[in-house]
Amino acid sequence: MIIELRGLQFVNKGAELMLRAILQKLPECGVEYKLAMRHSEKSPKDKVDAIGALRKVTLQKNILNLNFVTYIMPKFIRNFIMKKFGVVFEADIDIVLDGSGFAYGDQWSSMAIQQLCLEINRLNKHGKKYIFLPQALGPFSRDKDKEALANSLPKAELIFAREKESVKNLEAILASTQNVHHFPDFTNIVKGNLPNYYSNGNRKFLIIPNNKMLSSKNNNSEWSDRYVNILVASGKHALSKGYEVAILNHEGIKDDNICKQIQAALDQDIEIIRESDPLKVKGIIGASRALICSRFHGCVSALSQGVPVIGTSWSFKYEQLYSEYGQRHRLVGSDISENKLANLVEEALDEGQMELSEEALEYKKQSMQMWDLVFTAIKNANLSVK
């Protein structure tokens, strides 16, 4: 059996944390399998090779899609290519696990949705399964997208909508939501690793920025004027209370400029942590006193470990996340006053790491239930392969 990992990469730490979550859980599925993954700038060959995955080659460029040709190619030729070069095609894939996080909706291109629907249709025709791991989906307002999705999504094996809003977005376009389930982000059960260099975490206030707060993806243009200032102000409040401040780059090059702006504005010897291992990133978050964070999986890493986290939002997925964890009061808007921000920072620092809430424990349980459904689908697919 060949399982393709889709929508995952090694630059964005949230995406890589989802990848690590999959790699930790898949060995429990009870069947033998090989992994496959596309190569890209964010998923280079050496990284894909390091996880033991075959290279998935797609015959697609923009609107041109020739993946149907791979089903015509004789199997003995495909097997030779796989054994000789470690390359597989769509026809070789038995099941797709899509962990895109947030890639399908009005904030993204229609082309991505159209190509997705064509692929689901082809896979379904050939008895292959497509599973959407928990992710944000929608909204969908473009007529051609709604028509394509209404036809294709019922053919997916499982669709795990991460937020209630995502469920509503799907209900609005589908005649039946029989294969749609509501489950939380599945990185909440991943165990982090604390690096040796990160010490005295209980006295540290972390700042985790996100360049998307300043991009066209954020429909609230008011953030463009206030975002960096709000992050800087939170750091100054923490410093005034005698805590250390560190800036954690959760993304890479795109977030580094904001990290440097914050560092310069705080006018002190503030460290910028550039950690490449997502498990260590989660370990750092879990060992910290409190944080302000604009990265979704940074927020999940804090909430699932009982660390107080003030959040900012560029998408509905943040509002849903904070509401589900009973922390809506800690998600701030662009209009927050300096006094209210100071109070939130002080409250978070005073509180420090807490016992896991009932919500956090429940969501961990739900993630385990989600994997049970995935494993059942994999086992059924394996029987059909045999």
C-alpha positions as CSV (number, residue, x, y, z in Angstrom):
1,M,0.0,0.0,0.0
2,I,1.2,3.5,-0.9
3,I,-0.1,6.4,1.2
4,E,0.5,9.9,-0.2
5,L,1.0,12.8,2.3
6,R,-0.5,15.9,0.9
7,G,-0.4,19.6,1.9
8,L,2.5,19.1,4.3
9,Q,6.0,20.7,4.2
10,F,9.1,21.5,6.1
11,V,9.2,25.3,6.2
12,N,6.1,26.3,8.1
13,K,6.4,24.8,11.5
14,G,2.7,24.2,11.8
15,A,2.6,22.2,8.6
16,E,5.7,20.2,9.6
17,L,4.2,19.6,13.1
18,M,1.2,18.0,11.3
19,L,3.6,15.9,9.3
20,R,5.4,14.8,12.5
21,A,2.0,14.0,14.1
22,I,1.2,11.7,11.1
23,L,4.6,10.1,11.2
24,Q,4.1,9.4,14.9
25,K,0.7,7.8,14.5
26,L,0.7,6.0,11.2
27,P,2.8,3.0,12.4
28,E,-0.2,2.1,14.6
29,C,-2.5,1.6,11.6
30,G,-1.7,-2.2,11.5
31,V,-0.9,-2.5,7.8
32,E,2.4,-2.3,5.8
33,Y,2.7,0.8,3.8
34,K,5.1,3.1,1.9
35,L,4.8,6.9,2.0
36,A,4.9,9.2,-0.9
37,M,5.3,13.0,-1.0
38,R,5.7,15.6,-3.7
39,H,9.1,17.4,-3.9
40,S,8.9,21.2,-3.8
41,E,10.8,24.2,-2.6
42,K,9.3,23.7,0.8
43,S,9.6,19.9,0.6
44,P,13.1,19.4,-0.8
45,K,14.4,16.0,-1.8
46,D,16.7,15.5,1.2
47,K,13.9,16.2,3.6
48,V,11.5,13.9,1.9
49,D,14.2,11.2,1.6
50,A,14.9,11.6,5.3
51,I,11.3,10.4,6.3
52,G,11.7,7.5,3.9
53,A,9.0,8.7,1.4
54,L,8.9,7.9,-2.3
55,R,8.7,10.9,-4.6
56,K,5.2,11.6,-6.0
57,V,5.4,13.1,-9.4
58,T,2.3,14.9,-10.6
59,L,1.7,15.6,-14.3
60,Q,0.1,18.9,-13.7
61,K,0.9,22.5,-14.5
62,N,-1.6,25.2,-13.7
63,I,-4.8,24.3,-15.6
64,L,-3.1,21.5,-17.6
65,N,-3.6,18.2,-15.8
66,L,-2.4,14.9,-17.4
67,N,-2.5,12.7,-14.4
68,F,-5.1,10.5,-16.0
69,V,-2.3,9.3,-18.3
70,T,-0.7,7.5,-15.4
71,Y,-3.6,5.0,-15.3
72,I,-2.9,4.1,-18.9
73,M,0.8,3.4,-18.2
74,P,1.4,-0.3,-17.8
75,K,1.9,-1.3,-14.2
76,F,5.1,-3.1,-14.8
77,I,6.6,0.1,-16.2
78,R,5.4,2.0,-13.1
79,N,6.8,-0.6,-10.8
80,F,10.2,-0.4,-12.6
81,I,10.3,3.4,-12.2
82,M,9.4,3.1,-8.5
83,K,12.1,0.5,-7.8
84,K,14.7,2.1,-10.0
85,F,14.1,5.8,-9.2
86,G,11.9,5.9,-6.1
87,V,9.2,7.7,-8.1
88,V,5.4,7.1,-8.1
89,F,2.5,8.5,-9.9
90,E,-1.2,9.1,-9.1
91,A,-2.1,5.7,-10.3
92,D,0.3,4.1,-7.8
93,I,-1.3,5.9,-4.8
94,D,-3.9,3.9,-2.7
95,I,-4.9,6.5,-0.2
96,V,-4.3,10.3,0.2
97,L,-4.0,11.9,3.6
98,D,-4.5,15.6,3.1
99,G,-3.2,17.7,6.0
100,S,-3.2,21.0,4.2
101,G,-4.4,22.9,7.3
102,F,-6.1,25.7,5.4
103,A,-5.8,25.6,1.6
104,Y,-9.4,25.4,0.2
105,G,-11.7,28.4,0.4
106,D,-12.4,31.9,-0.9
107,Q,-9.0,33.2,0.5
108,W,-7.2,30.8,-1.9
109,S,-7.3,30.3,-5.7
110,S,-10.2,28.6,-7.4
111,M,-7.7,26.6,-9.5
112,A,-6.6,24.7,-6.3
113,I,-10.2,23.7,-5.7
114,Q,-10.8,22.7,-9.3
115,Q,-7.7,20.5,-9.5
116,L,-8.6,18.9,-6.1
117,C,-12.1,18.0,-7.3
118,L,-10.7,16.5,-10.5
119,E,-8.3,14.3,-8.5
120,I,-10.9,13.1,-6.0
121,N,-13.1,12.1,-9.0
122,R,-10.2,10.2,-10.6
123,L,-9.2,8.4,-7.4
124,N,-12.7,7.5,-6.6
125,K,-13.2,6.0,-10.1
126,H,-10.2,3.8,-9.6
127,G,-11.2,2.7,-6.1
128,K,-8.7,4.9,-4.2
129,K,-9.5,6.9,-1.1
130,Y,-9.0,10.6,-0.2
131,I,-9.1,11.7,3.4
132,F,-9.0,15.3,4.6
133,L,-7.3,15.3,8.0
134,P,-8.7,18.0,10.4
135,Q,-8.4,21.4,8.6
136,A,-10.2,24.6,8.0
137,L,-12.5,24.5,5.0
138,G,-14.2,27.4,3.2
139,P,-16.1,29.6,3.0
140,F,-17.0,28.8,-0.6
141,S,-18.9,31.6,-2.4
142,R,-17.7,31.2,-6.1
143,D,-20.3,29.3,-8.1
144,K,-17.9,27.1,-10.0
145,D,-16.2,26.1,-6.8
146,K,-19.5,25.2,-5.1
147,E,-20.6,23.2,-8.1
148,A,-17.3,21.2,-8.3
149,L,-17.1,20.6,-4.6
150,A,-20.8,19.5,-4.4
151,N,-20.0,16.9,-7.0
152,S,-16.6,15.7,-5.7
153,L,-16.6,15.9,-1.9
154,P,-19.2,13.2,-1.4
155,K,-16.7,10.9,-3.1
156,A,-14.0,11.5,-0.5
157,E,-13.6,8.8,2.1
158,L,-13.5,11.1,5.1
159,I,-13.6,14.8,5.6
160,F,-12.6,16.1,9.0
161,A,-13.6,19.7,9.5
162,R,-11.5,21.3,12.2
163,E,-14.0,24.0,13.2
164,K,-17.8,24.3,13.5
165,E,-17.6,27.1,11.0
166,S,-15.9,24.7,8.5
167,V,-18.8,22.2,9.1
168,K,-21.3,25.0,8.3
169,N,-19.3,25.9,5.2
170,L,-19.6,22.3,3.9
171,E,-23.3,22.0,4.9
172,A,-24.0,25.1,2.8
173,I,-22.8,23.4,-0.4
174,L,-23.4,19.6,0.1
175,A,-26.7,17.8,-0.2
176,S,-25.3,15.2,2.2
177,T,-22.6,15.5,4.9
178,Q,-22.5,11.8,5.7
179,N,-18.7,11.7,5.3
180,V,-18.1,15.0,7.2
181,H,-17.0,14.9,10.8
182,H,-16.0,17.6,13.3
183,F,-12.6,17.0,15.0
184,P,-10.0,19.3,16.5
185,D,-6.5,20.0,15.2
186,F,-4.6,16.7,15.6
187,T,-1.2,18.2,16.6
188,N,-2.6,18.5,20.2
189,I,-1.4,14.9,21.0
190,V,2.1,15.4,19.6
191,K,4.8,15.4,22.3
192,G,7.3,18.2,22.1
193,N,11.1,18.0,22.8
194,L,12.7,20.8,24.9
195,P,16.1,21.7,23.5
196,N,19.0,22.0,25.9
197,Y,19.6,25.7,25.0
198,Y,16.2,26.8,26.2
199,S,16.4,27.4,29.9
200,N,14.6,29.4,32.6
201,G,11.4,29.1,30.5
202,N,9.1,29.8,33.4
203,R,10.5,33.3,33.4
204,K,10.0,33.9,29.7
205,F,7.3,35.6,27.7
206,L,7.3,34.4,24.0
207,I,6.3,36.5,21.0
208,I,5.4,34.6,17.9
209,P,4.5,36.7,14.8
210,N,2.9,35.8,11.5
211,N,3.4,37.7,8.3
212,K,-0.1,36.8,7.2
213,M,-1.4,39.4,9.7
214,L,0.0,42.0,7.3
215,S,-0.9,40.3,4.0
216,S,-3.9,40.5,1.7
217,K,-5.1,37.2,3.3
218,N,-6.1,39.3,6.3
219,N,-9.4,41.0,5.6
220,N,-9.0,43.4,8.6
221,S,-6.8,46.2,7.1
222,E,-6.5,47.9,10.5
223,W,-3.9,45.4,11.6
224,S,-1.4,46.8,9.1
225,D,-1.0,49.9,11.2
226,R,-1.1,48.3,14.7
227,Y,0.1,44.8,14.5
228,V,3.9,45.2,15.2
229,N,3.1,47.9,17.8
230,I,0.8,45.5,19.7
231,L,3.4,42.7,19.8
232,V,6.1,45.2,20.9
233,A,3.8,46.6,23.6
234,S,3.1,43.1,25.0
235,G,6.8,42.5,25.2
236,K,7.4,45.8,27.0
237,H,4.7,44.9,29.5
238,A,6.3,41.6,30.2
239,L,9.7,43.2,30.7
240,S,8.3,45.8,33.0
241,K,7.1,42.9,35.2
242,G,10.6,41.5,35.5
243,Y,10.2,38.7,32.9
244,E,12.5,37.8,30.1
245,V,11.2,38.2,26.5
246,A,12.1,36.0,23.5
247,I,10.9,36.1,19.9
248,L,10.2,32.7,18.3
249,N,10.3,32.5,14.5
250,H,7.6,29.9,13.8
251,E,7.8,30.1,10.0
252,G,11.2,31.1,8.5
253,I,12.3,33.8,6.2
254,K,8.8,35.4,5.8
255,D,8.4,36.0,9.5
256,D,12.0,37.0,10.1
257,N,11.6,40.6,9.1
258,I,8.8,41.1,11.7
259,C,11.0,39.3,14.3
260,K,13.8,41.8,13.7
261,Q,11.4,44.8,13.9
262,I,10.1,43.7,17.2
263,Q,13.7,43.0,18.5
264,A,14.8,46.5,17.4
265,A,11.7,48.2,19.0
266,L,12.2,46.5,22.3
267,D,15.6,48.1,22.5
268,Q,17.1,45.4,24.6
269,D,19.2,42.2,24.0
270,I,16.2,40.2,23.0
271,E,16.8,36.7,21.5
272,I,15.3,35.6,18.3
273,I,14.9,31.8,18.4
274,R,15.1,30.2,14.9
275,E,14.4,26.5,15.6
276,S,14.0,24.2,12.6
277,D,12.6,21.2,14.5
278,P,8.8,21.6,15.1
279,L,8.9,19.2,18.0
280,K,11.5,21.4,19.7
281,V,9.3,24.5,18.9
282,K,6.4,22.8,20.7
283,G,8.8,22.0,23.6
284,I,9.8,25.6,23.8
285,I,6.2,26.8,23.9
286,G,5.3,24.2,26.5
287,A,8.2,25.3,28.8
288,S,7.4,29.0,28.6
289,R,5.5,31.2,31.1
290,A,3.1,32.7,28.6
291,L,3.1,34.1,25.1
292,I,1.4,36.2,22.5
293,C,1.0,34.3,19.2
294,S,-0.3,34.8,15.7
295,R,0.5,31.3,14.4
296,F,-2.4,28.9,14.6
297,H,-0.3,25.8,15.5
298,G,1.7,27.9,18.0
299,C,-1.6,28.7,19.7
300,V,-2.7,25.0,19.6
301,S,0.7,24.0,21.1
302,A,0.2,26.4,24.0
303,L,-3.5,25.7,24.6
304,S,-3.0,21.9,24.5
305,Q,-0.2,22.2,27.0
306,G,-1.9,24.6,29.5
307,V,0.3,27.6,28.6
308,P,-1.6,31.0,28.7
309,V,-1.5,32.4,25.1
310,I,-2.8,35.7,23.9
311,G,-3.8,35.4,20.2
312,T,-4.3,37.6,17.2
313,S,-6.3,36.5,14.2
314,W,-6.3,36.7,10.4
315,S,-8.8,33.9,9.8
316,F,-12.0,32.5,11.4
317,K,-10.0,29.4,12.5
318,Y,-8.5,31.4,15.4
319,E,-11.9,32.6,16.7
320,Q,-13.2,29.0,16.6
321,L,-10.0,27.6,18.3
322,Y,-10.2,30.1,21.2
323,S,-13.9,29.6,21.7
324,E,-13.5,25.8,21.8
325,Y,-10.8,26.0,24.4
326,G,-12.8,28.6,26.5
327,Q,-10.2,31.2,26.0
328,R,-12.0,33.7,23.7
329,H,-11.2,36.6,26.1
330,R,-7.5,36.1,25.2
331,L,-8.0,36.6,21.4
332,V,-7.4,40.3,20.8
333,G,-8.6,42.6,18.0
334,S,-6.7,45.4,16.2
335,D,-8.6,47.9,18.3
336,I,-7.4,46.7,21.7
337,S,-6.4,49.5,24.1
338,E,-3.0,49.5,25.7
339,N,-4.5,49.2,29.2
340,K,-6.5,46.1,28.2
341,L,-3.4,44.5,26.5
342,A,-1.3,45.2,29.6
343,N,-4.0,43.6,31.8
344,L,-4.1,40.5,29.5
345,V,-0.3,40.2,29.6
346,E,-0.1,40.6,33.4
347,E,-2.9,38.1,33.9
348,A,-1.2,35.5,31.6
349,L,2.1,35.9,33.4
350,D,0.5,35.7,36.9
351,E,-1.4,32.6,35.8
352,G,1.6,30.7,34.3
353,Q,1.3,27.1,33.2
354,M,-2.0,25.6,34.3
355,E,-3.5,22.1,34.7
356,L,-4.9,21.0,31.4
357,S,-8.5,22.2,31.0
358,E,-11.4,19.8,30.5
359,E,-11.6,21.1,27.0
360,A,-7.9,20.3,26.3
361,L,-8.3,16.8,27.6
362,E,-11.4,16.2,25.6
363,Y,-9.8,17.4,22.4
364,K,-6.9,15.0,22.9
365,K,-9.4,12.2,23.3
366,Q,-11.2,13.3,20.1
367,S,-7.9,13.3,18.2
368,M,-7.4,9.6,19.2
369,Q,-10.9,8.9,18.0
370,M,-10.2,10.6,14.7
371,W,-7.1,8.4,14.1
372,D,-9.3,5.3,14.8
373,L,-11.5,6.3,11.9
374,V,-8.5,6.9,9.7
375,F,-7.0,3.5,10.6
376,T,-10.2,1.7,9.8
377,A,-10.3,3.4,6.3
378,I,-6.6,2.4,5.8
379,K,-7.3,-1.2,6.7
380,N,-10.3,-1.3,4.4
381,A,-8.2,0.2,1.6
382,N,-5.5,-2.4,2.2
383,L,-8.0,-5.2,1.8
384,S,-9.0,-3.9,-1.6
385,V,-5.4,-3.5,-2.6
386,K,-4.8,-7.2,-1.8
